[in-house]
Amino acid sequence: MADATETPKSDAPGNAEKPVDDWVTGDEKMTGAQSSYLKTLCEEAGEPFDPDMSKGDASKKIDALQSKTGRGS
């Protein structure tokens, strides 16, 4: 019997910890949440917004723009 303080998936990485290039769905169209946040970041950074980005590319762009704008730190 497992200890009550243990969680079965405590060592399993969440999506946020998995490298973007390893995402199974990384080539799919970005989510609505990604699109909305990315559009805001692009406006703040003065960069063009591409509504047709994939989930993986959107995640990478969000990371880059968070650094540039100081958000998400």
PDB file of N, H, CA, C and O in Angstrom:
ATOM      1  N   MET A   1       0.849  -1.190   0.000  1.00  0.00           N
ATOM      2  CA  MET A   1       0.000   0.000   0.000  1.00  0.00           C
ATOM      3  C   MET A   1       0.883   1.238   0.000  1.00  0.00           C
ATOM      4  O   MET A   1       1.851   1.306   0.758  1.00  0.00           O
ATOM      5  N   ALA A   2       0.568   2.205  -0.828  1.00  0.00           N
ATOM      6  H   ALA A   2      -0.218   2.150  -1.444  1.00  0.00           H
ATOM      7  CA  ALA A   2       1.364   3.424  -0.962  1.00  0.00           C
ATOM      8  C   ALA A   2       1.136   4.350   0.221  1.00  0.00           C
ATOM      9  O   ALA A   2       0.055   4.383   0.809  1.00  0.00           O
ATOM     10  N   ASP A   3       2.166   5.091   0.554  1.00  0.00           N
ATOM     11  H   ASP A   3       3.045   5.064   0.077  1.00  0.00           H
ATOM     12  CA  ASP A   3       2.089   6.086   1.620  1.00  0.00           C
ATOM     13  C   ASP A   3       1.070   7.147   1.208  1.00  0.00           C
ATOM     14  O   ASP A   3       1.006   7.513   0.034  1.00  0.00           O
ATOM     15  N   ALA A   4       0.283   7.639   2.145  1.00  0.00           N
ATOM     16  H   ALA A   4       0.335   7.342   3.098  1.00  0.00           H
ATOM     17  CA  ALA A   4      -0.769   8.607   1.850  1.00  0.00           C
ATOM     18  C   ALA A   4      -0.214   9.930   1.332  1.00  0.00           C
ATOM     19  O   ALA A   4      -0.942  10.688   0.691  1.00  0.00           O
ATOM     20  N   THR A   5       1.054  10.223   1.595  1.00  0.00           N
ATOM     21  H   THR A   5       1.645   9.608   2.117  1.00  0.00           H
ATOM     22  CA  THR A   5       1.641  11.487   1.132  1.00  0.00           C
ATOM     23  C   THR A   5       2.182  11.388  -0.283  1.00  0.00           C
ATOM     24  O   THR A   5       2.526  12.408  -0.880  1.00  0.00           O
ATOM     25  N   GLU A   6       2.264  10.186  -0.833  1.00  0.00           N
ATOM     26  H   GLU A   6       1.984   9.357  -0.349  1.00  0.00           H
ATOM     27  CA  GLU A   6       2.778  10.024  -2.192  1.00  0.00           C
ATOM     28  C   GLU A   6       1.669  10.285  -3.210  1.00  0.00           C
ATOM     29  O   GLU A   6       0.501   9.973  -2.976  1.00  0.00           O
ATOM     30  N   THR A   7       2.053  10.853  -4.322  1.00  0.00           N
ATOM     31  H   THR A   7       3.002  11.107  -4.513  1.00  0.00           H
ATOM     32  CA  THR A   7       1.110  11.013  -5.421  1.00  0.00           C
ATOM     33  C   THR A   7       1.617  10.170  -6.577  1.00  0.00           C
ATOM     34  O   THR A   7       2.814  10.190  -6.862  1.00  0.00           O
ATOM     35  N   PRO A   8       0.760   9.440  -7.241  1.00  0.00           N
ATOM     36  CA  PRO A   8       1.199   8.524  -8.291  1.00  0.00           C
ATOM     37  C   PRO A   8       1.974   9.181  -9.426  1.00  0.00           C
ATOM     38  O   PRO A   8       2.867   8.560 -10.002  1.00  0.00           O
ATOM     39  N   LYS A   9       1.649  10.409  -9.749  1.00  0.00           N
ATOM     40  H   LYS A   9       0.924  10.913  -9.281  1.00  0.00           H
ATOM     41  CA  LYS A   9       2.291  11.061 -10.889  1.00  0.00           C
ATOM     42  C   LYS A   9       3.252  12.164 -10.464  1.00  0.00           C
ATOM     43  O   LYS A   9       3.476  13.106 -11.226  1.00  0.00           O
ATOM     44  N   SER A  10       3.813  12.072  -9.291  1.00  0.00           N
ATOM     45  H   SER A  10       3.631  11.308  -8.672  1.00  0.00           H
ATOM     46  CA  SER A  10       4.664  13.144  -8.795  1.00  0.00           C
ATOM     47  C   SER A  10       5.914  13.342  -9.643  1.00  0.00           C
ATOM     48  O   SER A  10       6.475  14.437  -9.661  1.00  0.00           O
ATOM     49  N   ASP A  11       6.358  12.305 -10.342  1.00  0.00           N
ATOM     50  H   ASP A  11       5.902  11.416 -10.327  1.00  0.00           H
ATOM     51  CA  ASP A  11       7.553  12.432 -11.167  1.00  0.00           C
ATOM     52  C   ASP A  11       7.228  12.667 -12.641  1.00  0.00           C
ATOM     53  O   ASP A  11       8.133  12.882 -13.447  1.00  0.00           O
ATOM     54  N   ALA A  12       5.960  12.628 -12.996  1.00  0.00           N
ATOM     55  H   ALA A  12       5.224  12.453 -12.341  1.00  0.00           H
ATOM     56  CA  ALA A  12       5.570  12.829 -14.392  1.00  0.00           C
ATOM     57  C   ALA A  12       5.618  14.312 -14.727  1.00  0.00           C
ATOM     58  O   ALA A  12       5.045  15.129 -14.007  1.00  0.00           O
ATOM     59  N   PRO A  13       6.303  14.669 -15.824  1.00  0.00           N
ATOM     60  CA  PRO A  13       6.376  16.092 -16.178  1.00  0.00           C
ATOM     61  C   PRO A  13       5.048  16.605 -16.713  1.00  0.00           C
ATOM     62  O   PRO A  13       4.354  15.898 -17.445  1.00  0.00           O
ATOM     63  N   GLY A  14       4.699  17.815 -16.356  1.00  0.00           N
ATOM     64  H   GLY A  14       5.263  18.389 -15.762  1.00  0.00           H
ATOM     65  CA  GLY A  14       3.516  18.454 -16.912  1.00  0.00           C
ATOM     66  C   GLY A  14       3.856  19.012 -18.283  1.00  0.00           C
ATOM     67  O   GLY A  14       5.026  19.045 -18.664  1.00  0.00           O
ATOM     68  N   ASN A  15       2.853  19.448 -19.025  1.00  0.00           N
ATOM     69  H   ASN A  15       1.903  19.421 -18.714  1.00  0.00           H
ATOM     70  CA  ASN A  15       3.112  20.008 -20.353  1.00  0.00           C
ATOM     71  C   ASN A  15       4.026  21.212 -20.304  1.00  0.00           C
ATOM     72  O   ASN A  15       4.813  21.431 -21.225  1.00  0.00           O
ATOM     73  N   ALA A  16       3.934  22.002 -19.236  1.00  0.00           N
ATOM     74  H   ALA A  16       3.295  21.824 -18.488  1.00  0.00           H
ATOM     75  CA  ALA A  16       4.763  23.187 -19.137  1.00  0.00           C
ATOM     76  C   ALA A  16       6.239  22.833 -18.979  1.00  0.00           C
ATOM     77  O   ALA A  16       7.105  23.658 -19.266  1.00  0.00           O
ATOM     78  N   GLU A  17       6.531  21.624 -18.528  1.00  0.00           N
ATOM     79  H   GLU A  17       5.827  20.953 -18.295  1.00  0.00           H
ATOM     80  CA  GLU A  17       7.910  21.210 -18.327  1.00  0.00           C
ATOM     81  C   GLU A  17       8.454  20.431 -19.516  1.00  0.00           C
ATOM     82  O   GLU A  17       9.665  20.236 -19.614  1.00  0.00           O
ATOM     83  N   LYS A  18       7.612  19.992 -20.399  1.00  0.00           N
ATOM     84  H   LYS A  18       6.628  20.150 -20.320  1.00  0.00           H
ATOM     85  CA  LYS A  18       8.019  19.201 -21.552  1.00  0.00           C
ATOM     86  C   LYS A  18       8.507  20.145 -22.651  1.00  0.00           C
ATOM     87  O   LYS A  18       7.835  21.132 -22.949  1.00  0.00           O
ATOM     88  N   PRO A  19       9.652  19.863 -23.253  1.00  0.00           N
ATOM     89  CA  PRO A  19      10.131  20.732 -24.335  1.00  0.00           C
ATOM     90  C   PRO A  19       9.093  20.856 -25.456  1.00  0.00           C
ATOM     91  O   PRO A  19       8.477  19.870 -25.858  1.00  0.00           O
ATOM     92  N   VAL A  20       8.916  22.060 -25.942  1.00  0.00           N
ATOM     93  H   VAL A  20       9.417  22.861 -25.615  1.00  0.00           H
ATOM     94  CA  VAL A  20       7.904  22.323 -26.976  1.00  0.00           C
ATOM     95  C   VAL A  20       8.100  21.422 -28.187  1.00  0.00           C
ATOM     96  O   VAL A  20       7.126  20.946 -28.770  1.00  0.00           O
ATOM     97  N   ASP A  21       9.338  21.188 -28.566  1.00  0.00           N
ATOM     98  H   ASP A  21      10.129  21.576 -28.093  1.00  0.00           H
ATOM     99  CA  ASP A  21       9.593  20.365 -29.745  1.00  0.00           C
ATOM    100  C   ASP A  21       9.186  18.912 -29.544  1.00  0.00           C
ATOM    101  O   ASP A  21       9.112  18.159 -30.515  1.00  0.00           O
ATOM    102  N   ASP A  22       8.919  18.499 -28.304  1.00  0.00           N
ATOM    103  H   ASP A  22       8.979  19.111 -27.515  1.00  0.00           H
ATOM    104  CA  ASP A  22       8.476  17.138 -28.011  1.00  0.00           C
ATOM    105  C   ASP A  22       6.964  17.020 -27.882  1.00  0.00           C
ATOM    106  O   ASP A  22       6.454  15.921 -27.667  1.00  0.00           O
ATOM    107  N   TRP A  23       6.234  18.129 -28.009  1.00  0.00           N
ATOM    108  H   TRP A  23       6.649  19.022 -28.183  1.00  0.00           H
ATOM    109  CA  TRP A  23       4.779  18.089 -27.897  1.00  0.00           C
ATOM    110  C   TRP A  23       4.194  17.289 -29.053  1.00  0.00           C
ATOM    111  O   TRP A  23       4.548  17.518 -30.210  1.00  0.00           O
ATOM    112  N   VAL A  24       3.307  16.358 -28.749  1.00  0.00           N
ATOM    113  H   VAL A  24       3.019  16.172 -27.809  1.00  0.00           H
ATOM    114  CA  VAL A  24       2.641  15.563 -29.780  1.00  0.00           C
ATOM    115  C   VAL A  24       1.723  16.449 -30.621  1.00  0.00           C
ATOM    116  O   VAL A  24       1.593  16.230 -31.826  1.00  0.00           O
ATOM    117  N   THR A  25       1.088  17.441 -30.005  1.00  0.00           N
ATOM    118  H   THR A  25       1.194  17.618 -29.027  1.00  0.00           H
ATOM    119  CA  THR A  25       0.130  18.303 -30.703  1.00  0.00           C
ATOM    120  C   THR A  25       0.731  19.657 -31.079  1.00  0.00           C
ATOM    121  O   THR A  25      -0.008  20.591 -31.392  1.00  0.00           O
ATOM    122  N   GLY A  26       2.043  19.775 -31.054  1.00  0.00           N
ATOM    123  H   GLY A  26       2.642  19.016 -30.800  1.00  0.00           H
ATOM    124  CA  GLY A  26       2.706  21.052 -31.321  1.00  0.00           C
ATOM    125  C   GLY A  26       2.450  21.638 -32.693  1.00  0.00           C
ATOM    126  O   GLY A  26       2.559  22.849 -32.881  1.00  0.00           O
ATOM    127  N   ASP A  27       2.106  20.785 -33.662  1.00  0.00           N
ATOM    128  H   ASP A  27       2.017  19.801 -33.509  1.00  0.00           H
ATOM    129  CA  ASP A  27       1.850  21.272 -35.023  1.00  0.00           C
ATOM    130  C   ASP A  27       0.404  21.694 -35.240  1.00  0.00           C
ATOM    131  O   ASP A  27       0.065  22.235 -36.293  1.00  0.00           O
ATOM    132  N   GLU A  28      -0.455  21.450 -34.246  1.00  0.00           N
ATOM    133  H   GLU A  28      -0.180  21.010 -33.390  1.00  0.00           H
ATOM    134  CA  GLU A  28      -1.858  21.857 -34.379  1.00  0.00           C
ATOM    135  C   GLU A  28      -1.982  23.366 -34.223  1.00  0.00           C
ATOM    136  O   GLU A  28      -1.085  24.026 -33.699  1.00  0.00           O
ATOM    137  N   LYS A  29      -3.106  23.899 -34.683  1.00  0.00           N
ATOM    138  H   LYS A  29      -3.835  23.362 -35.108  1.00  0.00           H
ATOM    139  CA  LYS A  29      -3.370  25.336 -34.564  1.00  0.00           C
ATOM    140  C   LYS A  29      -3.352  25.731 -33.089  1.00  0.00           C
ATOM    141  O   LYS A  29      -3.823  24.980 -32.235  1.00  0.00           O
ATOM    142  N   MET A  30      -2.808  26.911 -32.793  1.00  0.00           N
ATOM    143  H   MET A  30      -2.426  27.521 -33.487  1.00  0.00           H
ATOM    144  CA  MET A  30      -2.736  27.359 -31.396  1.00  0.00           C
ATOM    145  C   MET A  30      -4.122  27.445 -30.785  1.00  0.00           C
ATOM    146  O   MET A  30      -5.123  27.593 -31.485  1.00  0.00           O
ATOM    147  N   THR A  31      -4.157  27.348 -29.465  1.00  0.00           N
ATOM    148  H   THR A  31      -3.344  27.228 -28.896  1.00  0.00           H
ATOM    149  CA  THR A  31      -5.425  27.398 -28.740  1.00  0.00           C
ATOM    150  C   THR A  31      -5.946  28.836 -28.693  1.00  0.00           C
ATOM    151  O   THR A  31      -5.217  29.786 -28.982  1.00  0.00           O
ATOM    152  N   GLY A  32      -7.198  28.973 -28.330  1.00  0.00           N
ATOM    153  H   GLY A  32      -7.790  28.202 -28.096  1.00  0.00           H
ATOM    154  CA  GLY A  32      -7.792  30.299 -28.191  1.00  0.00           C
ATOM    155  C   GLY A  32      -7.081  31.122 -27.122  1.00  0.00           C
ATOM    156  O   GLY A  32      -6.868  32.323 -27.290  1.00  0.00           O
ATOM    157  N   ALA A  33      -6.716  30.467 -26.026  1.00  0.00           N
ATOM    158  H   ALA A  33      -6.889  29.491 -25.889  1.00  0.00           H
ATOM    159  CA  ALA A  33      -6.013  31.167 -24.942  1.00  0.00           C
ATOM    160  C   ALA A  33      -4.644  31.649 -25.409  1.00  0.00           C
ATOM    161  O   ALA A  33      -4.243  32.775 -25.114  1.00  0.00           O
ATOM    162  N   GLN A  34      -3.926  30.790 -26.142  1.00  0.00           N
ATOM    163  H   GLN A  34      -4.252  29.876 -26.382  1.00  0.00           H
ATOM    164  CA  GLN A  34      -2.623  31.197 -26.672  1.00  0.00           C
ATOM    165  C   GLN A  34      -2.785  32.379 -27.619  1.00  0.00           C
ATOM    166  O   GLN A  34      -2.024  33.345 -27.556  1.00  0.00           O
ATOM    167  N   SER A  35      -3.774  32.297 -28.491  1.00  0.00           N
ATOM    168  H   SER A  35      -4.392  31.512 -28.542  1.00  0.00           H
ATOM    169  CA  SER A  35      -4.008  33.346 -29.468  1.00  0.00           C
ATOM    170  C   SER A  35      -4.274  34.687 -28.790  1.00  0.00           C
ATOM    171  O   SER A  35      -3.699  35.707 -29.170  1.00  0.00           O
ATOM    172  N   SER A  36      -5.136  34.680 -27.796  1.00  0.00           N
ATOM    173  H   SER A  36      -5.603  33.852 -27.487  1.00  0.00           H
ATOM    174  CA  SER A  36      -5.490  35.904 -27.092  1.00  0.00           C
ATOM    175  C   SER A  36      -4.279  36.515 -26.383  1.00  0.00           C
ATOM    176  O   SER A  36      -4.022  37.714 -26.491  1.00  0.00           O
ATOM    177  N   TYR A  37      -3.544  35.676 -25.660  1.00  0.00           N
ATOM    178  H   TYR A  37      -3.752  34.702 -25.573  1.00  0.00           H
ATOM    179  CA  TYR A  37      -2.385  36.163 -24.911  1.00  0.00           C
ATOM    180  C   TYR A  37      -1.276  36.617 -25.863  1.00  0.00           C
ATOM    181  O   TYR A  37      -0.638  37.645 -25.637  1.00  0.00           O
ATOM    182  N   LEU A  38      -1.054  35.847 -26.923  1.00  0.00           N
ATOM    183  H   LEU A  38      -1.573  35.012 -27.107  1.00  0.00           H
ATOM    184  CA  LEU A  38      -0.015  36.198 -27.884  1.00  0.00           C
ATOM    185  C   LEU A  38      -0.338  37.521 -28.580  1.00  0.00           C
ATOM    186  O   LEU A  38       0.556  38.333 -28.818  1.00  0.00           O
ATOM    187  N   LYS A  39      -1.600  37.735 -28.902  1.00  0.00           N
ATOM    188  H   LYS A  39      -2.326  37.075 -28.709  1.00  0.00           H
ATOM    189  CA  LYS A  39      -2.003  38.989 -29.531  1.00  0.00           C
ATOM    190  C   LYS A  39      -1.699  40.170 -28.607  1.00  0.00           C
ATOM    191  O   LYS A  39      -1.195  41.202 -29.051  1.00  0.00           O
ATOM    192  N   THR A  40      -2.007  40.010 -27.329  1.00  0.00           N
ATOM    193  H   THR A  40      -2.417  39.172 -26.968  1.00  0.00           H
ATOM    194  CA  THR A  40      -1.710  41.065 -26.345  1.00  0.00           C
ATOM    195  C   THR A  40      -0.211  41.321 -26.263  1.00  0.00           C
ATOM    196  O   THR A  40       0.229  42.471 -26.269  1.00  0.00           O
ATOM    197  N   LEU A  41       0.574  40.246 -26.186  1.00  0.00           N
ATOM    198  H   LEU A  41       0.217  39.312 -26.181  1.00  0.00           H
ATOM    199  CA  LEU A  41       2.031  40.398 -26.095  1.00  0.00           C
ATOM    200  C   LEU A  41       2.604  41.062 -27.347  1.00  0.00           C
ATOM    201  O   LEU A  41       3.489  41.913 -27.254  1.00  0.00           O
ATOM    202  N   CYS A  42       2.101  40.675 -28.507  1.00  0.00           N
ATOM    203  H   CYS A  42       1.383  39.985 -28.583  1.00  0.00           H
ATOM    204  CA  CYS A  42       2.568  41.272 -29.763  1.00  0.00           C
ATOM    205  C   CYS A  42       2.283  42.769 -29.792  1.00  0.00           C
ATOM    206  O   CYS A  42       3.130  43.559 -30.209  1.00  0.00           O
ATOM    207  N   GLU A  43       1.089  43.158 -29.348  1.00  0.00           N
ATOM    208  H   GLU A  43       0.401  42.517 -29.009  1.00  0.00           H
ATOM    209  CA  GLU A  43       0.730  44.577 -29.312  1.00  0.00           C
ATOM    210  C   GLU A  43       1.660  45.340 -28.376  1.00  0.00           C
ATOM    211  O   GLU A  43       2.127  46.429 -28.709  1.00  0.00           O
ATOM    212  N   GLU A  44       1.929  44.762 -27.196  1.00  0.00           N
ATOM    213  H   GLU A  44       1.550  43.877 -26.925  1.00  0.00           H
ATOM    214  CA  GLU A  44       2.807  45.422 -26.231  1.00  0.00           C
ATOM    215  C   GLU A  44       4.240  45.521 -26.726  1.00  0.00           C
ATOM    216  O   GLU A  44       4.935  46.496 -26.440  1.00  0.00           O
ATOM    217  N   ALA A  45       4.683  44.510 -27.469  1.00  0.00           N
ATOM    218  H   ALA A  45       4.118  43.718 -27.701  1.00  0.00           H
ATOM    219  CA  ALA A  45       6.058  44.477 -27.957  1.00  0.00           C
ATOM    220  C   ALA A  45       6.220  45.179 -29.306  1.00  0.00           C
ATOM    221  O   ALA A  45       7.341  45.345 -29.787  1.00  0.00           O
ATOM    222  N   GLY A  46       5.102  45.592 -29.921  1.00  0.00           N
ATOM    223  H   GLY A  46       4.191  45.457 -29.531  1.00  0.00           H
ATOM    224  CA  GLY A  46       5.167  46.239 -31.226  1.00  0.00           C
ATOM    225  C   GLY A  46       5.568  45.280 -32.338  1.00  0.00           C
ATOM    226  O   GLY A  46       6.224  45.668 -33.304  1.00  0.00           O
ATOM    227  N   GLU A  47       5.164  44.021 -32.187  1.00  0.00           N
ATOM    228  H   GLU A  47       4.631  43.705 -31.401  1.00  0.00           H
ATOM    229  CA  GLU A  47       5.490  42.998 -33.186  1.00  0.00           C
ATOM    230  C   GLU A  47       4.212  42.515 -33.861  1.00  0.00           C
ATOM    231  O   GLU A  47       3.135  42.571 -33.266  1.00  0.00           O
ATOM    232  N   PRO A  48       4.326  42.040 -35.100  1.00  0.00           N
ATOM    233  CA  PRO A  48       3.139  41.550 -35.805  1.00  0.00           C
ATOM    234  C   PRO A  48       2.609  40.261 -35.181  1.00  0.00           C
ATOM    235  O   PRO A  48       3.376  39.441 -34.676  1.00  0.00           O
ATOM    236  N   PHE A  49       1.300  40.097 -35.223  1.00  0.00           N
ATOM    237  H   PHE A  49       0.677  40.763 -35.633  1.00  0.00           H
ATOM    238  CA  PHE A  49       0.635  38.905 -34.713  1.00  0.00           C
ATOM    239  C   PHE A  49       0.262  38.006 -35.877  1.00  0.00           C
ATOM    240  O   PHE A  49      -0.360  38.462 -36.837  1.00  0.00           O
ATOM    241  N   ASP A  50       0.635  36.724 -35.803  1.00  0.00           N
ATOM    242  H   ASP A  50       1.140  36.354 -35.023  1.00  0.00           H
ATOM    243  CA  ASP A  50       0.298  35.749 -36.832  1.00  0.00           C
ATOM    244  C   ASP A  50      -0.775  34.814 -36.276  1.00  0.00           C
ATOM    245  O   ASP A  50      -0.464  33.949 -35.458  1.00  0.00           O
ATOM    246  N   PRO A  51      -2.023  34.965 -36.698  1.00  0.00           N
ATOM    247  CA  PRO A  51      -3.114  34.145 -36.159  1.00  0.00           C
ATOM    248  C   PRO A  51      -3.071  32.682 -36.600  1.00  0.00           C
ATOM    249  O   PRO A  51      -3.852  31.867 -36.107  1.00  0.00           O
ATOM    250  N   ASP A  52      -2.180  32.344 -37.511  1.00  0.00           N
ATOM    251  H   ASP A  52      -1.545  33.005 -37.911  1.00  0.00           H
ATOM    252  CA  ASP A  52      -2.116  30.982 -38.037  1.00  0.00           C
ATOM    253  C   ASP A  52      -0.965  30.155 -37.466  1.00  0.00           C
ATOM    254  O   ASP A  52      -0.616  29.113 -38.022  1.00  0.00           O
ATOM    255  N   MET A  53      -0.375  30.610 -36.364  1.00  0.00           N
ATOM    256  H   MET A  53      -0.658  31.457 -35.913  1.00  0.00           H
ATOM    257  CA  MET A  53       0.747  29.876 -35.771  1.00  0.00           C
ATOM    258  C   MET A  53       0.291  28.547 -35.172  1.00  0.00           C
ATOM    259  O   MET A  53      -0.865  28.389 -34.781  1.00  0.00           O
ATOM    260  N   SER A  54       1.221  27.600 -35.108  1.00  0.00           N
ATOM    261  H   SER A  54       2.160  27.729 -35.425  1.00  0.00           H
ATOM    262  CA  SER A  54       0.947  26.322 -34.448  1.00  0.00           C
ATOM    263  C   SER A  54       1.067  26.496 -32.937  1.00  0.00           C
ATOM    264  O   SER A  54       1.574  27.512 -32.461  1.00  0.00           O
ATOM    265  N   LYS A  55       0.605  25.510 -32.196  1.00  0.00           N
ATOM    266  H   LYS A  55       0.193  24.685 -32.583  1.00  0.00           H
ATOM    267  CA  LYS A  55       0.711  25.545 -30.733  1.00  0.00           C
ATOM    268  C   LYS A  55       2.168  25.684 -30.303  1.00  0.00           C
ATOM    269  O   LYS A  55       2.498  26.487 -29.431  1.00  0.00           O
ATOM    270  N   GLY A  56       3.034  24.889 -30.928  1.00  0.00           N
ATOM    271  H   GLY A  56       2.767  24.235 -31.637  1.00  0.00           H
ATOM    272  CA  GLY A  56       4.446  24.912 -30.563  1.00  0.00           C
ATOM    273  C   GLY A  56       5.096  26.248 -30.858  1.00  0.00           C
ATOM    274  O   GLY A  56       5.807  26.793 -30.014  1.00  0.00           O
ATOM    275  N   ASP A  57       4.856  26.786 -32.058  1.00  0.00           N
ATOM    276  H   ASP A  57       4.278  26.343 -32.744  1.00  0.00           H
ATOM    277  CA  ASP A  57       5.445  28.081 -32.425  1.00  0.00           C
ATOM    278  C   ASP A  57       4.884  29.204 -31.565  1.00  0.00           C
ATOM    279  O   ASP A  57       5.607  30.127 -31.191  1.00  0.00           O
ATOM    280  N   ALA A  58       3.595  29.124 -31.253  1.00  0.00           N
ATOM    281  H   ALA A  58       3.008  28.374 -31.557  1.00  0.00           H
ATOM    282  CA  ALA A  58       2.977  30.147 -30.403  1.00  0.00           C
ATOM    283  C   ALA A  58       3.602  30.122 -29.009  1.00  0.00           C
ATOM    284  O   ALA A  58       3.855  31.173 -28.420  1.00  0.00           O
ATOM    285  N   SER A  59       3.849  28.933 -28.489  1.00  0.00           N
ATOM    286  H   SER A  59       3.643  28.079 -28.967  1.00  0.00           H
ATOM    287  CA  SER A  59       4.454  28.818 -27.165  1.00  0.00           C
ATOM    288  C   SER A  59       5.854  29.434 -27.149  1.00  0.00           C
ATOM    289  O   SER A  59       6.217  30.147 -26.214  1.00  0.00           O
ATOM    290  N   LYS A  60       6.625  29.155 -28.182  1.00  0.00           N
ATOM    291  H   LYS A  60       6.331  28.576 -28.942  1.00  0.00           H
ATOM    292  CA  LYS A  60       7.985  29.724 -28.274  1.00  0.00           C
ATOM    293  C   LYS A  60       7.928  31.248 -28.389  1.00  0.00           C
ATOM    294  O   LYS A  60       8.721  31.951 -27.762  1.00  0.00           O
ATOM    295  N   LYS A  61       6.991  31.754 -29.188  1.00  0.00           N
ATOM    296  H   LYS A  61       6.347  31.183 -29.697  1.00  0.00           H
ATOM    297  CA  LYS A  61       6.848  33.202 -29.366  1.00  0.00           C
ATOM    298  C   LYS A  61       6.393  33.859 -28.063  1.00  0.00           C
ATOM    299  O   LYS A  61       6.869  34.939 -27.713  1.00  0.00           O
ATOM    300  N   ILE A  62       5.481  33.217 -27.351  1.00  0.00           N
ATOM    301  H   ILE A  62       5.094  32.339 -27.635  1.00  0.00           H
ATOM    302  CA  ILE A  62       5.025  33.738 -26.061  1.00  0.00           C
ATOM    303  C   ILE A  62       6.203  33.842 -25.098  1.00  0.00           C
ATOM    304  O   ILE A  62       6.372  34.863 -24.432  1.00  0.00           O
ATOM    305  N   ASP A  63       7.012  32.795 -25.023  1.00  0.00           N
ATOM    306  H   ASP A  63       6.874  31.966 -25.564  1.00  0.00           H
ATOM    307  CA  ASP A  63       8.187  32.822 -24.139  1.00  0.00           C
ATOM    308  C   ASP A  63       9.109  33.983 -24.490  1.00  0.00           C
ATOM    309  O   ASP A  63       9.572  34.703 -23.606  1.00  0.00           O
ATOM    310  N   ALA A  64       9.375  34.162 -25.779  1.00  0.00           N
ATOM    311  H   ALA A  64       8.999  33.577 -26.497  1.00  0.00           H
ATOM    312  CA  ALA A  64      10.265  35.237 -26.216  1.00  0.00           C
ATOM    313  C   ALA A  64       9.685  36.613 -25.897  1.00  0.00           C
ATOM    314  O   ALA A  64      10.399  37.503 -25.434  1.00  0.00           O
ATOM    315  N   LEU A  65       8.387  36.780 -26.146  1.00  0.00           N
ATOM    316  H   LEU A  65       7.807  36.057 -26.521  1.00  0.00           H
ATOM    317  CA  LEU A  65       7.763  38.080 -25.901  1.00  0.00           C
ATOM    318  C   LEU A  65       7.574  38.362 -24.412  1.00  0.00           C
ATOM    319  O   LEU A  65       7.572  39.521 -23.999  1.00  0.00           O
ATOM    320  N   GLN A  66       7.416  37.320 -23.609  1.00  0.00           N
ATOM    321  H   GLN A  66       7.418  36.378 -23.944  1.00  0.00           H
ATOM    322  CA  GLN A  66       7.351  37.541 -22.168  1.00  0.00           C
ATOM    323  C   GLN A  66       8.675  38.119 -21.676  1.00  0.00           C
ATOM    324  O   GLN A  66       8.682  39.005 -20.822  1.00  0.00           O
ATOM    325  N   SER A  67       9.766  37.639 -22.194  1.00  0.00           N
ATOM    326  H   SER A  67       9.760  36.919 -22.888  1.00  0.00           H
ATOM    327  CA  SER A  67      11.076  38.180 -21.826  1.00  0.00           C
ATOM    328  C   SER A  67      11.204  39.629 -22.288  1.00  0.00           C
ATOM    329  O   SER A  67      11.696  40.489 -21.557  1.00  0.00           O
ATOM    330  N   LYS A  68      10.758  39.876 -23.499  1.00  0.00           N
ATOM    331  H   LYS A  68      10.358  39.178 -24.092  1.00  0.00           H
ATOM    332  CA  LYS A  68      10.870  41.212 -24.081  1.00  0.00           C
ATOM    333  C   LYS A  68      10.001  42.225 -23.356  1.00  0.00           C
ATOM    334  O   LYS A  68      10.420  43.365 -23.152  1.00  0.00           O
ATOM    335  N   THR A  69       8.794  41.825 -22.963  1.00  0.00           N
ATOM    336  H   THR A  69       8.454  40.900 -23.129  1.00  0.00           H
ATOM    337  CA  THR A  69       7.856  42.765 -22.341  1.00  0.00           C
ATOM    338  C   THR A  69       7.929  42.767 -20.826  1.00  0.00           C
ATOM    339  O   THR A  69       7.367  43.656 -20.186  1.00  0.00           O
ATOM    340  N   GLY A  70       8.611  41.792 -20.237  1.00  0.00           N
ATOM    341  H   GLY A  70       9.067  41.070 -20.757  1.00  0.00           H
ATOM    342  CA  GLY A  70       8.691  41.712 -18.789  1.00  0.00           C
ATOM    343  C   GLY A  70       7.506  41.018 -18.149  1.00  0.00           C
ATOM    344  O   GLY A  70       7.400  40.976 -16.923  1.00  0.00           O
ATOM    345  N   ARG A  71       6.603  40.467 -18.970  1.00  0.00           N
ATOM    346  H   ARG A  71       6.688  40.501 -19.965  1.00  0.00           H
ATOM    347  CA  ARG A  71       5.459  39.727 -18.442  1.00  0.00           C
ATOM    348  C   ARG A  71       5.870  38.293 -18.132  1.00  0.00           C
ATOM    349  O   ARG A  71       6.828  37.774 -18.706  1.00  0.00           O
ATOM    350  N   GLY A  72       5.155  37.676 -17.243  1.00  0.00           N
ATOM    351  H   GLY A  72       4.378  38.097 -16.777  1.00  0.00           H
ATOM    352  CA  GLY A  72       5.382  36.266 -16.968  1.00  0.00           C
ATOM    353  C   GLY A  72       6.654  35.959 -16.207  1.00  0.00           C
ATOM    354  O   GLY A  72       7.056  34.800 -16.102  1.00  0.00           O
ATOM    355  N   SER A  73       7.294  36.997 -15.671  1.00  0.00           N
ATOM    356  H   SER A  73       6.968  37.938 -15.756  1.00  0.00           H
ATOM    357  CA  SER A  73       8.542  36.720 -14.952  1.00  0.00           C
ATOM    358  C   SER A  73       8.328  36.598 -13.471  1.00  0.00           C
ATOM    359  O   SER A  73       9.280  36.366 -12.726  1.00  0.00           O
TER     360      SER A  73
END
